[in-house]
């Protein structure tokens, strides 16, 4: 799949964000090796620690559907407009490493351009 199309799907997922406390909306679109796409958005909670990031929402939905092999993910985030890159947090990176190898692609979009990293670049050491 073209990374531009994956970013567009992440932008669509971002619109579903439940973020009344931070106003920071994040969307993710995860492509499986079988060709399926799973979207996720961040879901906040007043207590904050039960909050789930968009990336983990996408991964957990895919795993709950029986998927275990993934190709790439696009992640977009920001308050009103997307003006900066929104890389996955450390917890999301660790979840990615549970299912993906170091060559797994992570596309980040800042409203103008797409930067692509590998999981190995963003998480050089993992459990």
Secondary structure, DSSP 8 states (H G I E B T S, - for coil): --HHHHHHHHHHHHTT-B-TTT--EEEEEEEETTS-EEEEE-B--TTSTT-B-HHHHHHHHHHHTT---EEEEEEEEESSS--S-----HHHHHHHHHH--TT-EEEEE-SS-EEEEEHHHH-SS--
